[in-house]
Amino acid sequence: MDERENPVNTPSATTTKERFKGFARYHFTYSFLFLVFFTLVLVVATLPSLPVELLAVLCVISMLLYFPLGMLAAKRRGWTVPTLQGACLAILQPCGVSVLWVLLFPLIDGAFQIYAILSVLFAAPSSSFFIFLLASKPSDLLSTMYLFGAALLAAVLPPLLFALGSFCQAKRQNFSPEG
């Protein structure tokens, strides 16, 4: 058998389902760890009065960490470089779930507390980032358009950054379906 016909140690192409499951696992684990960390920071912050700027930096960093999480997932799971269609699906599917969650909020009448608790539990970095965006805008200028835009940004950034990080790592590993 010729080595070019069946390369050794070349993983099979990563499916969209594997990428989606990988994102979900890493997202929920990271959300739980972030929630514990952020709660500890808030508890400590109540004692010496932590500056708001530091909390803002933590919220922004919490979102940016999705990029290295995507790299870690691709490295640990041996993900391959996706095709253009696979890359689009790897970004759009989790974004669709996140955006659907954001769009369902106005439809849930009288269940704001349950919605907020679930959002904080299962998407703590996004929730804190959204709260930071709301707090950074003066209340007299707070409009429905800004509220919707902030919610969509908080929903789309995690899957987008995670996917981009995983693509970058797969390219570094030189795992591509074409060889």
Backbone torsions as a table, in degrees:
resi	resn	phi	psi	omega
1	MET	NA	136.9	-180.0
2	ASP	-80.0	137.0	-177.5
3	GLU	-64.7	-29.1	-179.6
4	ARG	-70.3	-25.6	-179.0
5	GLU	-75.7	-33.9	-177.7
6	ASN	-137.7	81.9	-177.0
7	PRO	-61.1	140.0	179.1
8	VAL	-83.9	143.6	177.2
9	ASN	65.3	20.4	175.3
10	THR	-100.1	116.5	-178.6
11	PRO	-70.1	156.3	176.0
12	SER	-72.7	159.3	-177.7
13	ALA	-57.9	136.0	178.9
14	THR	-74.2	129.5	-179.2
15	THR	-81.2	160.1	176.8
16	THR	-62.8	-36.4	178.7
17	LYS	-62.8	-42.4	177.8
18	GLU	-62.1	-41.8	179.7
19	ARG	-65.2	-42.2	-179.8
20	PHE	-64.1	-46.7	178.8
21	LYS	-62.6	-39.6	178.3
22	GLY	-62.7	-44.4	177.7
23	PHE	-61.0	-46.1	-178.2
24	ALA	-59.5	-46.7	-179.9
25	ARG	-60.6	-49.7	-178.5
26	TYR	-66.8	-38.2	-179.9
27	HIS	-63.2	-48.6	-178.0
28	PHE	-68.6	-38.8	177.2
29	THR	-64.4	-47.5	179.3
30	TYR	-62.5	-40.5	179.9
31	SER	-60.8	-44.1	178.8
32	PHE	-63.5	-47.2	-179.9
33	LEU	-63.7	-40.4	177.7
34	PHE	-63.5	-41.8	-179.8
35	LEU	-61.2	-43.6	177.6
36	VAL	-62.6	-48.3	-179.7
37	PHE	-61.1	-48.3	-177.7
38	PHE	-64.1	-37.8	177.5
39	THR	-63.6	-43.2	177.0
40	LEU	-62.0	-40.8	178.3
41	VAL	-63.3	-42.9	179.9
42	LEU	-66.3	-37.8	178.2
43	VAL	-64.7	-45.0	178.5
44	VAL	-67.6	-34.7	-177.4
45	ALA	-67.2	-27.3	-179.5
46	THR	-69.8	-25.4	179.2
47	LEU	-74.5	-63.1	-177.7
48	PRO	-94.3	8.6	179.6
49	SER	61.0	83.2	-179.5
50	LEU	-68.4	135.6	179.7
51	PRO	-63.7	143.2	179.8
52	VAL	-61.2	-33.3	179.9
53	GLU	-60.3	-38.2	179.6
54	LEU	-66.9	-39.9	176.5
55	LEU	-64.5	-37.7	177.9
56	ALA	-63.3	-43.3	178.6
57	VAL	-62.6	-42.1	177.9
58	LEU	-60.8	-40.5	179.9
59	CYS	-66.0	-41.7	179.6
60	VAL	-68.3	-44.7	179.3
61	ILE	-61.9	-36.6	-180.0
62	SER	-59.8	-33.6	177.6
63	MET	-77.4	-40.9	-178.3
64	LEU	-65.0	-23.5	-179.5
65	LEU	-67.8	-12.0	176.9
66	TYR	-65.5	-29.1	179.0
67	PHE	-63.4	-54.4	177.7
68	PRO	-66.1	-26.4	174.6
69	LEU	-64.4	-39.6	176.1
70	GLY	-64.1	-39.6	177.5
71	MET	-63.3	-43.2	179.6
72	LEU	-62.5	-44.4	179.2
73	ALA	-60.6	-45.1	-179.0
74	ALA	-65.3	-38.7	-179.3
75	LYS	-69.4	-47.9	-176.7
76	ARG	-69.1	-31.5	-176.5
77	ARG	-100.3	-2.6	178.3
78	GLY	64.6	39.5	-178.7
79	TRP	-68.0	148.3	179.3
80	THR	-96.6	166.3	174.7
81	VAL	-69.7	127.4	-177.8
82	PRO	-79.3	160.7	169.6
83	THR	-71.0	171.3	179.2
84	LEU	-59.8	-43.1	178.8
85	GLN	-64.5	-43.2	179.0
86	GLY	-63.8	-37.9	178.3
87	ALA	-65.3	-43.8	178.7
88	CYS	-62.0	-44.3	179.4
89	LEU	-66.7	-37.6	179.8
90	ALA	-63.9	-26.8	177.4
91	ILE	-89.8	-46.1	-172.2
92	LEU	-71.8	-35.3	-178.1
93	GLN	-63.9	-54.1	178.1
94	PRO	-67.0	-32.0	175.7
95	CYS	-63.0	-40.3	179.1
96	GLY	-61.0	-42.5	178.0
97	VAL	-63.7	-44.6	-179.6
98	SER	-63.5	-45.7	-179.1
99	VAL	-67.1	-38.3	176.8
100	LEU	-59.6	-41.2	178.1
101	TRP	-61.2	-43.0	179.6
102	VAL	-65.8	-40.6	-177.7
103	LEU	-72.5	-25.1	178.9
104	LEU	-71.2	-23.5	-176.3
105	PHE	-52.2	-49.7	-179.2
106	PRO	-64.9	-21.4	-177.8
107	LEU	-82.6	-15.7	-178.3
108	ILE	-89.8	99.8	-176.4
109	ASP	-84.2	122.5	175.4
110	GLY	76.2	9.6	-178.7
111	ALA	-115.5	31.1	-176.4
112	PHE	-59.3	-41.9	-177.5
113	GLN	-64.3	-43.0	179.1
114	ILE	-65.7	-43.8	178.5
115	TYR	-60.2	-46.2	-179.1
116	ALA	-64.2	-42.3	179.3
117	ILE	-63.6	-45.9	178.5
118	LEU	-62.8	-39.6	178.7
119	SER	-63.7	-43.3	-179.9
120	VAL	-68.3	-39.8	-179.2
121	LEU	-68.4	-44.0	-172.4
122	PHE	-100.5	-6.4	178.3
123	ALA	-150.0	55.9	-175.9
124	ALA	-59.7	-45.5	179.1
125	PRO	-61.7	-42.5	179.2
126	SER	-65.7	-41.1	-180.0
127	SER	-64.2	-44.1	179.5
128	SER	-67.2	-37.5	177.6
129	PHE	-63.7	-42.8	178.6
130	PHE	-62.5	-44.6	178.7
131	ILE	-62.6	-40.8	176.6
132	PHE	-60.7	-44.3	179.0
133	LEU	-61.8	-39.3	178.7
134	LEU	-67.7	-40.8	-178.8
135	ALA	-69.9	-26.3	-177.1
136	SER	-79.1	-14.1	-179.2
137	LYS	-101.2	127.5	178.1
138	PRO	-56.4	138.0	-173.2
139	SER	-61.4	-30.3	-179.4
140	ASP	-71.1	-20.9	178.1
141	LEU	-97.3	-2.9	-177.0
142	LEU	-67.2	114.7	-179.1
143	SER	-117.7	168.0	178.4
144	THR	-62.3	-37.2	-179.5
145	MET	-64.1	-44.0	179.3
146	TYR	-65.6	-42.4	179.0
147	LEU	-59.2	-46.5	179.8
148	PHE	-65.5	-43.6	179.1
149	GLY	-63.0	-42.3	178.7
150	ALA	-64.6	-41.4	179.0
151	ALA	-64.8	-42.2	179.0
152	LEU	-66.9	-39.4	177.7
153	LEU	-62.3	-44.2	178.5
154	ALA	-65.6	-28.7	180.0
155	ALA	-80.7	-35.8	-172.8
156	VAL	-87.7	-33.3	-176.0
157	LEU	-58.3	-46.6	-178.2
158	PRO	-58.0	-53.1	-179.9
159	PRO	-66.1	-33.5	179.6
160	LEU	-66.0	-50.7	-179.1
161	LEU	-65.5	-39.1	178.2
162	PHE	-61.0	-48.0	-179.3
163	ALA	-62.6	-44.9	179.8
164	LEU	-61.8	-40.1	176.9
165	GLY	-64.0	-40.4	180.0
166	SER	-68.9	-36.8	177.7
167	PHE	-65.1	-42.7	-179.7
168	CYS	-60.6	-45.9	-179.7
169	GLN	-66.9	-40.7	178.5
170	ALA	-61.6	-40.4	178.1
171	LYS	-65.2	-40.4	177.7
172	ARG	-63.0	-35.9	179.1
173	GLN	-76.5	-12.6	-178.6
174	ASN	61.1	36.0	174.9
175	PHE	-96.0	98.1	175.9
176	SER	-125.2	147.3	-178.8
177	PRO	-60.6	-26.6	-179.5
178	GLU	-80.0	-17.4	177.9
179	GLY	104.7	NA	NA
